[in-house]
Amino acid sequence: MPENSTETPRTVAPPTEVTRLSVNINAETAAKLRWYKEHKGISITETVRRAVALLELVEKETARGNEVLLKSHDGKSVRQLWMV
């Protein structure tokens, strides 16, 4: 599959099977994951799932030429989200 493809990668294992991953992250990233986990009251696994889903959404939308915007709660401020 091309590196810039917007398709979800195909896995060998069925979606019901679990894949165990081991990753090395710095202390700042680990703290952010732990904060979100505690803030939402979810597992670290669910935290990573949500992070990956958000990354996939942003990548697919920007690959289609769309912009991802952040709007303030009062609607007066809009910022564009950039992923590099």
C-alpha positions in Angstrom: 0.0 0.0 0.0 1.5 3.4 -0.9 2.8 5.5 2.0 0.3 8.4 1.4 -2.7 6.1 0.9 -6.0 7.1 2.6 -7.1 3.5 2.9 -7.1 1.8 6.3 -4.3 -0.8 6.3 -5.5 -4.4 6.0 -4.5 -6.7 8.9 -3.8 -10.4 8.8 -5.6 -10.9 12.1 -9.4 -10.6 12.3 -10.6 -7.5 14.1 -11.6 -9.5 17.1 -8.1 -10.7 17.7 -5.8 -8.8 20.0 -2.4 -7.6 18.8 0.1 -6.7 21.6 2.4 -3.9 20.8 5.4 -2.6 22.7 6.4 1.0 22.0 9.0 3.4 23.3 7.7 6.9 24.1 9.3 9.8 26.0 8.1 10.8 29.5 6.1 13.8 28.1 4.1 11.6 25.7 3.5 9.0 28.5 2.2 11.8 30.8 -0.2 13.0 28.2 -1.6 9.5 27.6 -1.9 9.0 31.4 -3.7 12.4 31.8 -6.2 11.6 29.1 -6.8 8.1 30.5 -7.5 9.5 34.0 -9.5 12.5 32.6 -11.8 10.2 30.7 -11.8 7.2 33.1 -10.8 4.8 30.4 -8.0 2.2 29.9 -4.7 3.1 28.3 -5.6 0.7 25.5 -8.8 2.7 24.8 -6.8 6.0 25.0 -4.4 4.7 22.3 -7.4 3.5 20.2 -8.9 7.0 20.3 -5.6 8.7 19.5 -5.1 6.5 16.5 -8.7 7.0 15.3 -8.3 10.8 15.6 -5.0 10.6 13.7 -6.6 8.5 10.9 -9.5 11.0 10.6 -7.3 14.0 10.3 -5.0 12.3 7.8 -7.8 11.1 5.6 -9.6 14.5 5.6 -6.5 16.5 4.8 -5.5 13.9 2.1 -8.9 14.7 0.5 -8.0 18.4 0.5 -10.3 19.2 3.5 -9.4 21.4 6.4 -9.7 20.4 10.0 -10.9 23.4 12.1 -11.0 24.1 15.8 -13.8 26.5 16.8 -13.9 28.2 20.2 -16.9 27.5 22.4 -18.3 31.0 21.7 -17.8 30.6 17.9 -15.8 33.8 17.7 -12.4 32.1 17.0 -11.5 29.5 14.4 -8.1 27.9 14.0 -6.9 25.4 11.4 -5.4 22.2 12.7 -2.2 21.3 10.9 -0.5 17.9 11.1 3.0 17.6 9.8 
